Amino acid sequence: MMPRFVGFIGPTYSLPSLNADCQRAVNLYPELDETGQGNEREVASFASAPGISALLTLSTTPIRGAYEASNGTLYAVAGNKLYSISSTWVATSLGTLSTSSGQVSMADDGFNLIIVDGTYGYDWNFSGATFTVISDPNFYASDFVAYIDSYFIFNKNGTQTFYISSLPSGTATDNIAFSGDVASAEGSPDNLIALMAVHRDLWLFGDSSTEVWFDSGANSFPFEQIQGAFIEYGCAAKWSAAKLANTVFWLGKDEHGQGVVVMANGYQPQRISNHAVEFALQSYSTIADAVAWTYQENGHSFYVLNFPTADATWVYDTTTNMWHERAYTSNGVLHRHRGFCHAFAYETHVVGDWQNGKLYKLSTSLFDDDGAPMTRMRVSPHLSKDMTRIFYSDFQLDMEAGVGIDGSGQGTDPQAILQFSNDGGHTWSNEKWASMGKIGQTKWRAIWRRLGQARDRVFKVTITEPVKVRLIGAELNFEQGIS
């Protein structure tokens, strides 16, 4: 019986010195065995990240935002157009925006869908089927719009100010109007850069501080700051703020520095990034352009954080409190994930592409990225014992076998690739291939033999086949030398 490779299942955790730790989990995330027993195996396994498949391609690019409205319709902004998307994935152009790039924010009240693009505001009236550019003199250039208790709420770019719409007139065909009511997030002199409605609370994110307000119903101005809900921790990237699992996540910044990912624990920031993630973020030339989206699938709730300039995607799983990487493979090179924004509509996770006009279905039942290979990679922890030589005779990948697809071509006899490093993950051996089992070969074993010796070794497993991947662990046969 080969000894279990304890630690093979785990998160991405690469430190500034790869010799200290160089673990990676790319398009793989740990899933706990909730019985806690693991059947004499590890108490977790690797599940594959979801693949994507194009639902439709919009005629304008890129995708700037997607939103499921309260009327059950999916809306998307691509290029300079607003579209409605039917449940049969047919797009209808509804109106033309005055801008064609940059992320948009959307909210609705059941009657009107409001879109802001950083400069202009737009109103799509559901009943009247009218699209208008907001021309009210009390509308100001805004990046964000939210909705609480019959009010649309906007930030005023470049200031501490936010403002609200008038109360609705009560007729479904009316567009929104503005009363001129404004307030300022003045707990700190930093500018207000983002806002969000969470459980009827209004979260106001500044450069170096965050405040939480609520609807008090006061006559002078209906929103007031919640006592004790001032946070001396701001937001390093305005589009990194997202809500998930009954709380708020964002990429933090304060007077001492930036680059720590936090979530709200009540009205206090709680660090969820680790040193490995923070080291990666500090190495990027900028993190101010980070964009986040969130979703839940198969009991996991994911905070997906994309870095366009750095061309990287990091994902936090609130279920396991672990991080992994997502990546799109092009010509053998890993790039950031294609998903730029997310909406859950028609019982489908829909993500929009950051580059083209495609809206994709995101699902763990898909095993490639819209026809491109999806790289699943695990780089293991270091294996060493008092820096003596260890002789490796066998490496066995414990996984769901027999997952080959019927027919011919790629995936009919899926292959796993093993490499190893004897210098702490700096350089790698030649690729060694082993079958994962053709369709129905459920007892197949993927084993690599005669793997040499090392004082310190790291293993890397890579799978790019368009098949289901479930890694349960790994086992090793080895002998420890004398010196």
N, C-alpha and C positions, 0 to 999 in steps of 0.2 A: 504494500500500500504506500503510495507516494504521499509525503507530508503536504499539508495544505499551505498555500502561499498566503499567509495572513497579511492583510493590507492591500491585496491586489484590487479589491473593490474599494474605491474611495474617490475623493474630489480632485479637482485641479488644485495643486498647491506647489508652485514653483517659486523658490526663494531667490534673492539676488545671487547667491552662490548655488549653482546647480548641484555642486558636490554635497550641499547640505540637504536639499530636497528638490526634486525636479518632476514631481508627479503632474500628469495631465489627464483630464477626461474630456475628450472632444466629441461632441454629439452623443455622449453617454452620460447618464445621470444615475446615481445610486438610488435604489428603491429598497426600503427596509422590509424584511420579513416580519410582519407585525405579531407573529407568534413568539418572536424572539428566540427561536430554536434553530432555524436554518438547517435542520435535518443533518446535523454534524458538519455542516458547511458554514460559510460565513452567514451572518444574519442580514446580509444585504446582497443584492445582485445589481448588475448594470442593465438598465432599460435604454433602448435607443431613443434618441431625440426624434421628434416627428419630422417626416418629410413634407414636401409641398407639391401640389399639383395645380396648374393654372385652371381657374374657373372661367375667366374671361380676360380679354385684353382691351383696355380702354384706349380710345383713339388719341388721347392727349397724355402727356407724361411730364413728370413722374407722379406717382401716387403721393398725395400730401396729407391725407387723413381719411379715416373710415369711421363710420358711426352708425349704430343701430338706434333709430329714434323710437319714441314711445308708441308710435303707430305701427311698429313692427317692421318698418322698411329700412333697408340698408342704404345708406348714402355714402358717397365717396367723392373726394375732390382729387382730380388728376389734372396736372397742368393748370390751365385757366378755366376749367369746367367743373360744375357740380353735376353729379349723376345720381339718379336713383337706380338701384339694382334690384331686380325682381328675384323671387325664389327660384326661378328657372335660369338665373344668371344672365339676364338680358338687361343691358344698360340703356337708360334714357337720359339724354342731356337736358338739364333743367335750366341752366343759366351760365353766364360768362362772368368770371371774376376779373378784376383789374390787375391781378398779379398772376404769375405762372410758376412760381417756385417758392420754397419755404413751407414749413409745416403750418397747418391750420388747426384751429380749435373749434369745436361744434357743441351746441347744447340745444335742447328743445323744451317747450312747455306743453306739448300736446297739440298746439295750434301752429306754432312757427318754429322752424329750424333756423338757428342763428349761426353764422360762420364768421370768424374773424381771421385775418391773414397777416396781422402785424401792422397793416396800414388802413385797410378798409373793413367794413362790416357788411354782411349780406343777410337777407331775410327771405327764406322760402316759406310761403304760407301754404299749409297742407290743403286746406279746403278750397282756397281760391286758386291754387296751383300757379302762384305768381312768384317771380323772383325779382327782388329789388335790391339795389345798392342803398344802404342806410345813409341818408343825407341829413338826419337830424343834427342841428348845431351842437347838441349836447352829447353826441357820439365822438369819441376820441380814438386815435390809433391804439389798437389793443392786440396783444398776442393771445389772450385767453378769455374765454367766456364760460361761465358756470351758471347753474340754475338752482335756486333755493326758494321755496315758499312763494311762488309766483313772481319772483324777481330774477331777471337776467343780471349777472354781475360781471363786470369787465375790469381789467387793469388798464391804467393809462400809462402807456410806455414812457420810460425815462423819468418817472416820478414815483413818489410814495403813494400816489392816489389810486383808489378804485372807485367805481361809480356803478349805479344801478339803473335799470329800466323803470318806467312807471308801472303801477299795478295794471293788470289787463282790463280792457274795456268790457270783456264778457262776450264778445262776438268773435266767432272763429275766423272770420275773414279779415279782421283787422291786423295790420302789422304792428310791431312793438313801437313804443314811443319812449321818450326819455324825459325825466322830470328835472334833470340837472342836479340831482342829489349826489354828492360825492363825500368821501371820507378818506382819511390817510392812515396808513400803518406807520405810526410815529414812535413806536417803542424804541426804534433805532433809526439813525439818519440814513440808512441805506435805501436804495430804490427797491420798489416792489417789482419783481421780475416774473412771478408766476402766481396763479391762484387756482384753487380746486375746491369743489364741494364734496364733503365726505360726511355722510350721516347727518346732513343738515347743518354741519359746521362748515365755516368758510376758512380754509387754510390759505394764508398769505405768506408767500416765500420772498424774502429779500436776499440781497447779496450775502449778508452776514447774520441775519436774524429771521425768525419765523414767528408769526402771530396767528392765533385762532380766534375767530369771531363767531357770533351766533345771532339769530334773528330775535331780538328782544321785543320787537313791536313798538319801540319808542316812536313818538310822533315826529321828532326832529330828523332822525335817521334810524331806520329799523335795525341796523346791525351794530353790535357793540362787542368789544373785545371780552373774551372770557377771562375772568380773573385767574391769574396763575398760569395762563396759557401763552406766555411769552417765552420763546426759545432762543437762546443766544447761539444759534447755529443756523446758517443760511444755506443757500443752494448754489452749487458751483456750475450747474447746467440747467437752465430753466425747463428744458424738455425731459429732464430726468425724473421729475416728480410724477408719481403714479400711485394709484390706490389699488390695494389687493388685500385679501384676507382680513377685511375689516380694519385696515390701518393704511398708513401712508409711507411710501419709500421715496428717498431722493439721494442724490449725490451731494455730500455735504461740503460746507465751506464756512470758516469763521475767521476771526482776526489772527489766528495762529497758523492757519494753513487750509488745505483742501485735499480732496481725494479719498475721503472715508465715506462709504455707503452706509446710510442709516435708515432705520424705520422708526415710526412713532410708537412708543410704548406709553399709552395715555397721551400726555402732552410733553413727553420727554424723548429726546433722540436716543436710540439704542444702536450701537455699532453692530452691523451685520457683516461687513467686509472683514477679511483677515489680512495678515501681513503679506501674503502672496498676492492677493488681489490688489492691495494698496501699492505694492511695489510695481506691479504691472501698470497701474494707472499713473503713477509718478513718472514712469518712463515714456509716456505719451507726450507728444509735443503740445497737445491741447486736450482738455476734457470738457471744455465749455460747450462743445457741439454734441454732447451725449444725448441720446434719445432713448426713452424707455417705453415699453408696453408690457402689459401683464395678461396672463390667462391662466385658466385652470383646466387640467385634463387628467383623468384617471386618478383623482385624489391628490394630485400634486398642484400646488399653486406657484407659478413662476414669475419672477421679476426679470425681464429681459432688457439688458442695458447695452445699447449699440454705441460704438465710437467710430463715427465716419472717417475722421482724419487718420486715426490709428488703425482703421480697417479691422476692428476686433469686436467680438460680441461675448459678453459675460452674462451668466444666468444664475440667479439665486433661487433655490428651491426652499420655500418656507416649510415644507413638510419634513425635510431632513436637516435644514439649516446648512446646506452644503452648496458650494459653487461648482459650476462646470462651464465649459466653453461651447459655443455653437459656431459653426463655420460652414461656408459654402465653398465647394471645391471647383476650381477652374484651372485646367491644364496642370493638375497636380498640386496647385498652390491653394492654401487655405485663406479665405477672405471672410469678412463679416457676413452674417446671415442676411438673406435677401429681404426678410421682413422688416419693414419700417414702421408700420402701425398695425393695429389689430382691432377687430370687432367680432363679436359673437352674434351671428345672425342666421336664421333659418337652420338652427341646430348645427351650425358649422363654424369652426374657427377660421376666420378670414384674415389674411395678412396682405398688406400692399407692398409692392416692390419699391425700393428706394431709387431705382434707376429707370425702370420701364413702366408701362401702363398696366402691368399684370396684377390681378387679384388672385391670390392662391388659397386653396384649401390647405390647412395645416392639420396633420393627423398622424398619429402613431401607426396607423394602418398603411401609411405610405413610406416607401423604403429608399427613395431617392429625392433629389431636389429638382422637380419638374424636368426629369430626364437626365440631369447631371448627377454623377456619382456623389453619394453622401459618405464622407469619411468618418468612420467611428474609430477613435484612437484611445488607447489606454497606455500611459507611461507609468510604470510601477514605482513604488518606493525603492530605495536602495536595499540591496541584500549584501550584508557583510557580517563577519564574526571575528572580532579582534584583529581585523586586517590580515587574517591568514588566508591561504589559498583555498577556494572552494571549487570542487570539480562537479560540473553539472552534466548529468547523463540524460535526463528527460525533463521536458516541460510539457504539461498537458493542460489544454484550455478546457475548462468545464463550462459547457454552454448548452443551449438548446440546439441539438443537431438535427440533421435531415431536413433543413429548411430550404433546400434548393427548389427552384421553380420548375414547373413542367414546361416542356418544349425544347428549344435549343437556344444557344447563345449565352450571354453573360447571366449568371445566376443559377444555371442548371447544375453546375458543380461548384458551388461557392467556395472561395478560398479565404483563409485567414493568413496574415503575414506576420511573422515574428522577426524582430531584430533585438539586438542587445548592445549595451554600451558598457565598456570596462573603464571608462574615464569620467564617470559621474554624469553621463548624459550629454557630453559635449560632441562626441562622434559616435556613429552607429555601424554595426556590422552589415554585411550584405543581407538582403531579404531572404527569408526561408519561408516557403509556402506550404500550407497543409489544407486539405479539404475539410469543409465543415459538414459534409454529408449531402449526397443528392437527396431529392425528395423522397421522404419515407424512411431514410436511413437514420432512424431516431436513436440508435445505439452507437452511432459512429463516434470515434474518438479522434480528436485533433491532437497529435503528439509530435513533438520535435525531439530528436535524439542527438547525442554526441555534441554537446554545446560548449565544450572546452572548460576553461577555468578562469577565475578572476578573484582578486581580493575584494573588489567592490563592484557589484553588477546591478544594472538597471535593465529591465525588459520592456519592450514596446510591442503591443499588438495592434494591428491596423486591419480594418475590414472596409472595403468600398463596394462590396457586392449589393445589388438591389434586392436584398432578402431581409427577413426578420432577423434581428440580432438581440439575443439575450445572453449575457455573460454572467455565469453563476460564480465563477472564481477561477483559480488556477492551482495546479499541484506541481511540485518539483521533486525530482530525485537528485540528490547531491551527496557528496562526501567532503568533509572538512579535512584539509591537509594539515601538515605540522607547522610549516613556516609561512 
